[in-house]
Amino acid sequence: MTPLFLLFGAIGLLLVLIIWVKLNPFLSLVITSFLLGIANGLSPQAVLNAIIKGAGDTFGTIAIVIVCGAAIGKLIEESGAALSVSKTFIRWFGIPRIQLAMVLTGFLVGLPMFYNAGFLVLTPLVYALSASTGLPLLYLGVPLCAALSVTHGFVPPHPGPTAVAAVFHADLNMTLLYGVILAIPATILGGPVLSKFYKGWNNQPPPELYTHKELADSELPSFAVSLTTILIPVVLMMFGAVIAMTTDAKSGIAQMAKFLSDANVALFIGLLVAIWTLGLGRKRSMESVMKAVGAAASGVAMLLLVIAAGGSFKQVLLDGGVAEVIKKVMSESAVSPIVLAWGMAAVMRFALGSATVAGITAAGIMLPLVPGSGVRPELMVIAVSTGSLMFAHFSDTGFWMFKEYYNATIKQSFQVWTAMECTVGTVGLIGTLILHWILGGVAK
């Protein structure tokens, strides 16, 4: 049992380095991985090889996906495409169904755009709508935040589920399909349903953060162009998942769909389209567009390093023999592997704050359980990803963003933001268990 105690010690060290020493998660993961390998009897060179292999394998799998996704999100933000989509939905649905418009806006914008970026782009719209309609700020904002959070946590190509899928060797297209299915009830319950409890709250936008600038429709890309650009990568990946389930794998269309729906290809095609539709086609110079793409890549550089370091931690667990001990202990447990994976991610989220770091760390710990669990790896990805949304508090940047932009007290932030994250995370667990029951397991 010594390797298991060493693992608990490594997790404790990781928490100390990140929370108390305030060391960057990338450095914390590398240091912890090295010390864990040495403690398990590996030579320094063997630990170094494991760190390099784990980082390289993980980075190679997710780098193009995350960089292209970030670049598409940046172009969507700068062009006003997100506002174009939201304004159109609001015109279509009207004031009585304005929450549905906010959910659809957050869901569609959240598919290609990182949570923080989507939050910052769309929150001013919430301010403006609240002022013009007289509806409470949280009544409009909570559905939007729920949709953005759910897409960030449930579906590729977002960093968390993408990185966990790489660790579990899960099919990214099927992960996307299952994630979208479960994202719908999670968004509804965590958004419009939960927001009814806050309808009487009278939060107002903070004056120092709200300088409303209304863009004329003529300054925005059209709804059709905006929506098409946003959905291209998602449609390509979903197309591949549907074809894989309905067509002979050796057929020509199946082979073509497999190539086009590969996350690397789908996001790269989506980026090329966005460069034209939201950049060059709107009379922006190539230099300006490439500057935006470069800024997006720079913005996710540290995120990529953190995910790669999580891959190193996973590889040290494998090479140091910890994985086999975990597999033996977990296989003797009567608890569902889905619940174990979700619970491990939830604990890491509570401790570390970052959903992405929590997910990749939990995935490395749970990896030995996946092959013999009888659970589809894609559902294990969803279990970890949804668990990583739980228990958001002071260590979560989303907690503080919500507090500041919605002028909330600490108590209100727990009542709204933490409650919302726990709601969508719990729905994710229940939905994953239901999908496992419907789809059945895989051979152990």
N, C-alpha and C positions, 0 to 999 in steps of 0.2 A: 504493500500500500504506500510505500515511500514515494513513488512517483506522483501519486495523487496528492499527498501532503505538499510536495514540492510545487505542484500546480497551484494549490491554494495559496502557498507562499508567494508564487510569482504574481498571482492576481492581486494579492495584498500589496506587493511592491509596486505594481503598476498603478494602483490607486494612490499610493503615497507619492509617487513621482509626479503624477498628473494633478492631483488635488492639492497636496500640501507643498510640494517642492515647486509646483507650477511649471514643470518641464513640459516641453512640447510633446504631444502624443507620439509623434514619429520617433523622437529620441527615446522616449520612455519605453516604447515597444521594442526597439532595437536592444537597449540595455537589458531589459527584462528577458528577452529571448536569449541573449548571450549567457546571462547568468543561469537561466533555467537549463540550458544545454550543458553547461559546465557541471551544474549540480547533479545532472542525470548521468554523468560519467563520460560525456563526449569530450574529445580533445578540442582545444581551441580552434584548430584548423577545421575539424568536422562541424563545429558550431558555425564557423564562418561560412563554410560551404552551404550549410542548411539555410542560413540567413540570406545568402545571395540567391540560392535556388528559389526559395519561397517568395522573395521580393520580385525576382525576375519573372517567374511564372505568373504571379498575380498581376503585376504591372503590365505584362504583355497582353493579358486577357482583357483588361479594362481601360487601358490608356486612351485608345482611339475613341471608344464609346463615350467616355466622360468628357474628353476635350471637345469632341464634336457637339455633344449635347450642351456643354457650357457655351460654345460659340453660337449655336442656334438661339439659345436663350438670350444671349447678349444682343443679337440682331433683332429679336422680337421686342426686347425692352427698348432699344434705341429708336426703332422705327415707329413705335406706337401700335404695333399689331395687336398686343394684348388689349389695349383700350378699344380698338376697332371691334374686336370680338365681343367685349363686354357691353359696349354701347348698343350693338345690334341686338344682343340677347335681351337687354333691358327694354328696347323698343318692341320686340316681339312679345315678350311675356307680360309687360306692363307692371304697374305697382303691386297689384294683388299677388302676383307670383314672382316678386322681385328676388326672393330668396333662391328660387330655382335658377334664376339668371345668374346669381352670384355663385352658386354651386357649379353650374356648367362652365362659367368663366374660369373659376379656380381649377376645375378638373382639366379643361383643355389647355389652359396656360401652364398648369403644373406638370403636364406630361413631359414637355421638353425643357422646362425652366426649373432651376434649382429653387428650393423653398424660399430662401432669403431674398433672391432676386424677384420672384413672383410676389412676395409679400410687399416689398418696397415699391414695386411698380403699381400694384393694384390697390393698396391701402388709400392713397389719395382719392381714388374713385369712390371708395366707401365713405370718406369724409364728405365728398361733394353730394353723393346720393342722400346721405343722412341729412345734410343741410337743406336740400331741395325738396325732399319728401316728408321731412319731419319724423321719419322713423328712427328708433334708437340706434346708436352706433353699433352696439354689440349684436343687435338683431340682424344687421347686414354683415358685420365683420366675421362673426363666428362661422357661418356657412362657408365663407370664402377661405378662412384659415383652415377649416377642416378639410376642404377639397385639396388645398395646396399641400397640407401635411400628409394626407392619405396617398396622394400620387407620389410624393417624395419617399414615403416609407414602403409602399406596397408594390410599385411597378418599376421595372427597368425602363429606360436606361439610367435611372437615378443611381448614385454611387453605392448606397447601402445594398439594395437587392442585387445590383449587378455584381458587386464584390462578393457577396455571399453565394450567389449562383456560381461564380468562378471557383470558389472554395469547394462547393459541393458537386461540381461538374454537372450542374443542372442545365436543362435546355432553356435558354433565355426566352425563346418565343413562348413556350408553354408557361413559363413563370409569368410573363407579361399577361397572357390570357387569364390565368387563374387570379393574378393580382387585380386586373380590371374588374373581374366578376365580383370579387370580395370588396373592392373599393367602393362599389355603389352603395351597399347597405351601410358600410362604415361611414361614408360621407354623409348620408342622410341622417343617421342617428347622432353622429358627432357634430353635425352642422345644424340644419333646420330644426330638428327635434330638440337638441340640447339648448339651442339659442332661445327657445320659448321661456326658459327659466330666467333669462336675463332681459326680457323685453321691457321690464319696468326700470331698468338701470339707466341712469342719465349721464353716462360718460360722454365727455366732449373731447374733440381733437386737441392735442397740446398745441398752443399757438406757435411755439418755436419750431415745430415739425411740420406744420401745415401751411404751405403757401400754394394755394390752388392756382393752377394754370390750365385753363380750359383750351384744349386743342380743337380747332375746327375740323370737321369731317374731311375737308379738302386736304388737310395736312397729314391725314392718316392713310395707310394702305387700305384697300377695300376689304370688306368682310371675307369675300371669297378667297382673295389672295392670302390674307392672314390665316384663315382657318386651314386652307390647303397646306400652307407652309408648316404650320404647327403639327398637322396630323400625318404628314408624309412618312416620317420614320415609324410611327406607331402603326399605320396602316400596313406598311411593308412587313413589319414583324408579326402582326396579327395574321396577315395573309399567309405567311410561312407556317404558322401554328395550325391554321385551319386546313391548309393543303396537306400537311403532315398527317392529320387525323383522318382525312377523307380520300387520299390518293395513294396509289402504289408508290412506294419510296423510290423505285427504279425508273419511274416514268420521267419523260422529259420535263413536264411541268413541275414535278416534285423537285427535280434537281435545280431547275431555275429558281423556284420559290425558296429552296434552301439557301441558295447563294444570295439572292436579293434580300432575304429576311434575316440574314446574319446581322447581328447588332452593329458590327463594325461597318458593314456595307450600307445598311439602312440609315445609320446616323451620318455617314459620309455623304450619301446621296442627299439626305435632308439638308446638310450644311451647304452643299453646292447649290441646291434650289434656293435656300434662304439668302445666299450671297447675291443671287440675281433678283429674286422677288422683293426682298426687303433692303437691298443695297443698290447694286448697279442699275437695276430696273427703275429705281426711284431717283436716278441722277446723282447718287453718291459716287464719289471717286473710289477707284480700287484701293488707293492708299488709305482712305478713311475706313473702308470696310475691313481691310486687313489689320488696321489698328485695333478695331473692335474685336476681331478674332484673336489677335495677340493678347489683348487685355483679358479676354475670357480664359485663354490658356494659362496665363500667368496667375489668374485668380484661383485656379484649381490645382496648381502645382503642389502646394503643401498637402492638399487633400489626397492627391495621387500618392505622395510619399507615405502618408499615414496608412492608406490602404495597402500599399506594398509592404510596409512594416508589419501589418497584420498578417500578411501572407508569410512573412518570415517567422512570426510567432507560431503559426500553424505548422510550418515545416519542422521547426524545432520540436514541437509536440510529437510529430510523427517519428523523426529520427531518434529522439531521446527515449522512445518506448512509452511515453506517457499515453499516447493514443490507444495502445493495446489495453492498458489498465482501465482507461475510461470506458472502452468498448465492453470489457468484461463486467465492470460494475454496473453500467447502464443496462446491459443485456439481462441482468438479473433483477432489474427493477420492474415493478408491475405498472409503473406510470407510463403513459403513452409517450413515445419519442417526440411527438409534436408538442406536447405539454412541457417536456423537459427542455426542448430547444427554445420554446417561447419563454419559459421561466428563466433560463440562463441569460437570454438576451435582455429580459426585463431587469434582472438584477444588475447586469453590466450597465444598462442605461441609467439606473438609479445612481450607480456609483460614479460613472464617467461623464454623464451629461450628453455627450455626442451620440446621436443615434447611429451614425456610420461607424464610429469606433466601437460602440457596443455590439453592433451586428457582426462586424468582422472578427472581433475577439471571441464572441460567443460561437461563431461558425467554426473557428479553429479548434475550440474545445469540443464541440459536438461532432466534428467531422468523422471520428471513428465509429460513431453510432449509425451514420447514414447507410452504409452498404448493407448492413444486416438488420435494419429496422423494419423492413417491409413497407416503408413509406416512400412515396415518390420524392426524389430529391427536390423537385420544384415546390412541393408542399412544405418541405423542411425549410426551404428558402423563405417562403411566406411566413412560416412560424417564427423564424428568427427575426425577419424584418419587421413584423408587426409587434413582436415582443420588444424590439428596440425602441418603440415609440412610447412605451409605458413610463410612468412615474417621472415625468418631466418636472424639474424644479430649478433651484438657483444655478445649477451647473449647466443648464441648457440655454443656449443663446436665444432660441425661440421664445423662451419664457420672458427674457428681458426685453426682446423686441416687442412682444405683445404688450407688456406692462407700459413701456414708454409710448408706443404709438396709439394705444387705446386709453392712455391716461388713467391706468388702473392702479389700485393699491396692491401691495403684496398679497393681501388676503384675496382680493378679487382675481388676481392672476392665478392663484391656486384654484379658486372656484371655477374659473373659466378655462384657462389654458391647460392646467394639469388635468382637470376633469375631461376636457376634450380629448387630450392625448390618450388618457386611460380608456375612454370610451371606444375610440377607433382601434386601439390595440386589443381590447377585449373582444370586440366584434371580429377582428382579424383571427384571433385564436378560435373562436366558435365557428367561424366560417371555414377555417382550414380543417377542423375536425369533421365538419359536415361534408366538405369536398372529399376528404379521405374516405368517409363512409360511402359516398356515392360512387366514387371512381374505383374504389378497392385498392388494395396494396399491390406491391410488386414482389417478385420472388426474392426470398432472403438468401 
